[in-house]
Amino acid sequence: MSHDDRSETWKKGYAARAKVLGEAYVEKAYRDADDLTRDLQDYLTEHAWGASWARPGLDFRTRSMLNLAMITALNRPHELEIHLRGALRNGVTRDEIKEILLQTAVYCGAPAALDSFRIARKVFAEQDGA
C-alpha cells in the first residue's frame, strides 16, 4: 500500500498504529477493508492514531494503560484483546495489567472486570505459547 499520497497526520497515525498493534495486524485491516469499511480504516488511522496516539503529551505505554481501562468500561472485548497485546508490546507488565483491571472492578463493575480478566488470561496464555 502506498503512503505517498497520505497526509502527515495519517502517516504518523499509521506508524503509531503499526508500532502498537503490529504491522501485520494493520496491513490485514487494510487488506480486509472493502468499499464499506475502507474509509473507516483511514479515519481511524488519521484521527484515532495520528491525531491522538501520535501526540507528544503521553507515551504509548501510558496511552495503552488508559485504553485498557476505557475499553473495559465500554465492554468491548474484541478491542480489549487487541489492546492487551499492544499494551504488552508497549512495556506494560502483567502485574500492571492486573492492577488496571482490578481498578476497573471498582469503577466499571465486577462483570466488566471479570470479562477483561478472562481476555487477559487468554492473551497471556497465547504469549506463553500455551
ChimeraX commands (.cxc) that place a marker at each C-alpha (Angstrom):
marker #1 position 0.00,0.00,0.00 radius 0.5
marker #1 position 1.40,3.37,-1.00 radius 0.5
marker #1 position 1.54,6.01,1.70 radius 0.5
marker #1 position 2.91,8.77,-0.53 radius 0.5
marker #1 position -0.43,10.49,-1.16 radius 0.5
marker #1 position -1.46,10.49,2.52 radius 0.5
marker #1 position -1.43,13.40,4.97 radius 0.5
marker #1 position 1.36,13.71,7.51 radius 0.5
marker #1 position -1.15,13.03,10.29 radius 0.5
marker #1 position -2.21,9.80,8.54 radius 0.5
marker #1 position 1.44,8.75,8.13 radius 0.5
marker #1 position 2.16,9.40,11.81 radius 0.5
marker #1 position -1.02,7.52,12.68 radius 0.5
marker #1 position -0.08,4.56,10.53 radius 0.5
marker #1 position 3.34,4.38,12.17 radius 0.5
marker #1 position 1.83,4.59,15.66 radius 0.5
marker #1 position -0.84,2.01,14.86 radius 0.5
marker #1 position 1.72,-0.40,13.40 radius 0.5
marker #1 position 4.02,0.05,16.40 radius 0.5
marker #1 position 1.28,-0.65,18.94 radius 0.5
marker #1 position -0.82,-3.27,17.15 radius 0.5
marker #1 position 1.83,-4.75,14.89 radius 0.5
marker #1 position 2.45,-4.16,11.19 radius 0.5
marker #1 position 0.78,-7.46,10.23 radius 0.5
marker #1 position -2.42,-6.52,12.06 radius 0.5
marker #1 position -2.64,-3.10,10.40 radius 0.5
marker #1 position -1.85,-4.45,6.95 radius 0.5
marker #1 position -4.55,-7.11,7.39 radius 0.5
marker #1 position -7.06,-4.46,8.47 radius 0.5
marker #1 position -6.41,-2.58,5.24 radius 0.5
marker #1 position -6.31,-5.72,3.11 radius 0.5
marker #1 position -9.67,-6.86,4.53 radius 0.5
marker #1 position -11.27,-3.43,4.08 radius 0.5
marker #1 position -13.88,-3.08,1.39 radius 0.5
marker #1 position -15.97,-0.25,-0.05 radius 0.5
marker #1 position -17.95,-0.10,3.19 radius 0.5
marker #1 position -15.03,-0.12,5.67 radius 0.5
marker #1 position -12.04,1.40,3.83 radius 0.5
marker #1 position -12.94,4.96,4.78 radius 0.5
marker #1 position -13.29,3.86,8.41 radius 0.5
marker #1 position -9.75,2.41,8.36 radius 0.5
marker #1 position -8.43,5.71,7.01 radius 0.5
marker #1 position -10.45,7.66,9.58 radius 0.5
marker #1 position -9.10,5.55,12.46 radius 0.5
marker #1 position -5.53,5.82,11.18 radius 0.5
marker #1 position -5.69,9.58,10.76 radius 0.5
marker #1 position -7.78,10.58,13.75 radius 0.5
marker #1 position -7.51,7.93,16.47 radius 0.5
marker #1 position -3.87,7.14,15.77 radius 0.5
marker #1 position -2.44,10.20,14.04 radius 0.5
marker #1 position -4.27,12.97,15.88 radius 0.5
marker #1 position -4.39,11.20,19.25 radius 0.5
marker #1 position -1.87,8.38,19.79 radius 0.5
marker #1 position 0.90,10.22,17.93 radius 0.5
marker #1 position 0.58,13.35,20.07 radius 0.5
marker #1 position 3.61,14.11,22.24 radius 0.5
marker #1 position 1.74,14.57,25.56 radius 0.5
marker #1 position 1.71,10.92,26.68 radius 0.5
marker #1 position 3.90,7.98,25.83 radius 0.5
marker #1 position 2.46,4.84,24.24 radius 0.5
marker #1 position 2.79,2.87,27.47 radius 0.5
marker #1 position 0.59,5.35,29.33 radius 0.5
marker #1 position -1.90,5.52,26.47 radius 0.5
marker #1 position -2.10,1.72,26.49 radius 0.5
marker #1 position -2.89,1.68,30.21 radius 0.5
marker #1 position -5.64,4.24,29.72 radius 0.5
marker #1 position -7.07,2.26,26.83 radius 0.5
marker #1 position -7.30,-0.94,28.87 radius 0.5
marker #1 position -9.39,0.84,31.49 radius 0.5
marker #1 position -11.58,2.68,28.98 radius 0.5
marker #1 position -12.18,-0.34,26.78 radius 0.5
marker #1 position -13.10,-2.39,29.85 radius 0.5
marker #1 position -15.56,0.34,30.85 radius 0.5
marker #1 position -17.07,0.26,27.36 radius 0.5
marker #1 position -17.26,-3.55,27.40 radius 0.5
marker #1 position -15.54,-4.02,24.06 radius 0.5
marker #1 position -13.87,-7.46,24.38 radius 0.5
marker #1 position -12.52,-7.66,20.82 radius 0.5
marker #1 position -10.82,-4.29,21.12 radius 0.5
marker #1 position -9.57,-5.16,24.61 radius 0.5
marker #1 position -7.85,-8.27,23.29 radius 0.5
marker #1 position -6.11,-6.26,20.57 radius 0.5
marker #1 position -5.06,-3.53,23.00 radius 0.5
marker #1 position -3.84,-6.02,25.61 radius 0.5
marker #1 position -1.35,-7.26,23.04 radius 0.5
marker #1 position -0.44,-3.66,22.26 radius 0.5
marker #1 position -0.02,-2.84,25.95 radius 0.5
marker #1 position 2.40,-5.74,26.39 radius 0.5
marker #1 position 4.25,-4.57,23.26 radius 0.5
marker #1 position 4.43,-1.08,24.80 radius 0.5
marker #1 position 6.02,-2.38,28.00 radius 0.5
marker #1 position 3.00,-2.61,30.30 radius 0.5
marker #1 position 3.68,-5.53,32.63 radius 0.5
marker #1 position 1.26,-8.30,33.50 radius 0.5
marker #1 position 1.22,-7.09,37.10 radius 0.5
marker #1 position 0.32,-3.58,35.92 radius 0.5
marker #1 position -2.43,-5.01,33.71 radius 0.5
marker #1 position -3.78,-6.93,36.71 radius 0.5
marker #1 position -3.84,-3.72,38.78 radius 0.5
marker #1 position -5.53,-1.76,36.00 radius 0.5
marker #1 position -8.22,-4.42,35.68 radius 0.5
marker #1 position -8.69,-4.60,39.47 radius 0.5
marker #1 position -9.24,-0.83,39.45 radius 0.5
marker #1 position -11.89,-1.23,36.75 radius 0.5
marker #1 position -13.80,-3.61,39.03 radius 0.5
marker #1 position -14.37,-0.70,41.40 radius 0.5
marker #1 position -15.38,1.91,38.83 radius 0.5
marker #1 position -16.78,-0.17,35.96 radius 0.5
marker #1 position -18.27,-3.08,37.87 radius 0.5
marker #1 position -17.29,-6.65,38.53 radius 0.5
marker #1 position -18.84,-8.09,35.33 radius 0.5
marker #1 position -16.73,-5.81,33.14 radius 0.5
marker #1 position -13.58,-6.63,35.11 radius 0.5
marker #1 position -14.33,-10.36,35.03 radius 0.5
marker #1 position -14.64,-10.31,31.26 radius 0.5
marker #1 position -11.40,-8.34,30.96 radius 0.5
marker #1 position -9.55,-10.75,33.25 radius 0.5
marker #1 position -10.78,-13.68,31.10 radius 0.5
marker #1 position -9.46,-11.98,27.98 radius 0.5
marker #1 position -6.16,-11.12,29.69 radius 0.5
marker #1 position -5.75,-14.76,30.73 radius 0.5
marker #1 position -6.26,-15.80,27.08 radius 0.5
marker #1 position -3.75,-13.25,25.76 radius 0.5
marker #1 position -1.17,-14.18,28.41 radius 0.5
marker #1 position -1.58,-17.88,27.57 radius 0.5
marker #1 position -1.03,-17.09,23.87 radius 0.5
marker #1 position 2.11,-15.13,24.78 radius 0.5
marker #1 position 3.34,-18.10,26.82 radius 0.5
marker #1 position 2.69,-20.47,23.93 radius 0.5
marker #1 position 0.07,-22.41,25.91 radius 0.5
marker link #1:1,2 radius 0.2
marker link #1:2,3 radius 0.2
marker link #1:3,4 radius 0.2
marker link #1:4,5 radius 0.2
marker link #1:5,6 radius 0.2
marker link #1:6,7 radius 0.2
marker link #1:7,8 radius 0.2
marker link #1:8,9 radius 0.2
marker link #1:9,10 radius 0.2
marker link #1:10,11 radius 0.2
marker link #1:11,12 radius 0.2
marker link #1:12,13 radius 0.2
marker link #1:13,14 radius 0.2
marker link #1:14,15 radius 0.2
marker link #1:15,16 radius 0.2
marker link #1:16,17 radius 0.2
marker link #1:17,18 radius 0.2
marker link #1:18,19 radius 0.2
marker link #1:19,20 radius 0.2
marker link #1:20,21 radius 0.2
marker link #1:21,22 radius 0.2
marker link #1:22,23 radius 0.2
marker link #1:23,24 radius 0.2
marker link #1:24,25 radius 0.2
marker link #1:25,26 radius 0.2
marker link #1:26,27 radius 0.2
marker link #1:27,28 radius 0.2
marker link #1:28,29 radius 0.2
marker link #1:29,30 radius 0.2
marker link #1:30,31 radius 0.2
marker link #1:31,32 radius 0.2
marker link #1:32,33 radius 0.2
marker link #1:33,34 radius 0.2
marker link #1:34,35 radius 0.2
marker link #1:35,36 radius 0.2
marker link #1:36,37 radius 0.2
marker link #1:37,38 radius 0.2
marker link #1:38,39 radius 0.2
marker link #1:39,40 radius 0.2
marker link #1:40,41 radius 0.2
marker link #1:41,42 radius 0.2
marker link #1:42,43 radius 0.2
marker link #1:43,44 radius 0.2
marker link #1:44,45 radius 0.2
marker link #1:45,46 radius 0.2
marker link #1:46,47 radius 0.2
marker link #1:47,48 radius 0.2
marker link #1:48,49 radius 0.2
marker link #1:49,50 radius 0.2
marker link #1:50,51 radius 0.2
marker link #1:51,52 radius 0.2
marker link #1:52,53 radius 0.2
marker link #1:53,54 radius 0.2
marker link #1:54,55 radius 0.2
marker link #1:55,56 radius 0.2
marker link #1:56,57 radius 0.2
marker link #1:57,58 radius 0.2
marker link #1:58,59 radius 0.2
marker link #1:59,60 radius 0.2
marker link #1:60,61 radius 0.2
marker link #1:61,62 radius 0.2
marker link #1:62,63 radius 0.2
marker link #1:63,64 radius 0.2
marker link #1:64,65 radius 0.2
marker link #1:65,66 radius 0.2
marker link #1:66,67 radius 0.2
marker link #1:67,68 radius 0.2
marker link #1:68,69 radius 0.2
marker link #1:69,70 radius 0.2
marker link #1:70,71 radius 0.2
marker link #1:71,72 radius 0.2
marker link #1:72,73 radius 0.2
marker link #1:73,74 radius 0.2
marker link #1:74,75 radius 0.2
marker link #1:75,76 radius 0.2
marker link #1:76,77 radius 0.2
marker link #1:77,78 radius 0.2
marker link #1:78,79 radius 0.2
marker link #1:79,80 radius 0.2
marker link #1:80,81 radius 0.2
marker link #1:81,82 radius 0.2
marker link #1:82,83 radius 0.2
marker link #1:83,84 radius 0.2
marker link #1:84,85 radius 0.2
marker link #1:85,86 radius 0.2
marker link #1:86,87 radius 0.2
marker link #1:87,88 radius 0.2
marker link #1:88,89 radius 0.2
marker link #1:89,90 radius 0.2
marker link #1:90,91 radius 0.2
marker link #1:91,92 radius 0.2
marker link #1:92,93 radius 0.2
marker link #1:93,94 radius 0.2
marker link #1:94,95 radius 0.2
marker link #1:95,96 radius 0.2
marker link #1:96,97 radius 0.2
marker link #1:97,98 radius 0.2
marker link #1:98,99 radius 0.2
marker link #1:99,100 radius 0.2
marker link #1:100,101 radius 0.2
marker link #1:101,102 radius 0.2
marker link #1:102,103 radius 0.2
marker link #1:103,104 radius 0.2
marker link #1:104,105 radius 0.2
marker link #1:105,106 radius 0.2
marker link #1:106,107 radius 0.2
marker link #1:107,108 radius 0.2
marker link #1:108,109 radius 0.2
marker link #1:109,110 radius 0.2
marker link #1:110,111 radius 0.2
marker link #1:111,112 radius 0.2
marker link #1:112,113 radius 0.2
marker link #1:113,114 radius 0.2
marker link #1:114,115 radius 0.2
marker link #1:115,116 radius 0.2
marker link #1:116,117 radius 0.2
marker link #1:117,118 radius 0.2
marker link #1:118,119 radius 0.2
marker link #1:119,120 radius 0.2
marker link #1:120,121 radius 0.2
marker link #1:121,122 radius 0.2
marker link #1:122,123 radius 0.2
marker link #1:123,124 radius 0.2
marker link #1:124,125 radius 0.2
marker link #1:125,126 radius 0.2
marker link #1:126,127 radius 0.2
marker link #1:127,128 radius 0.2
marker link #1:128,129 radius 0.2
marker link #1:129,130 radius 0.2
view
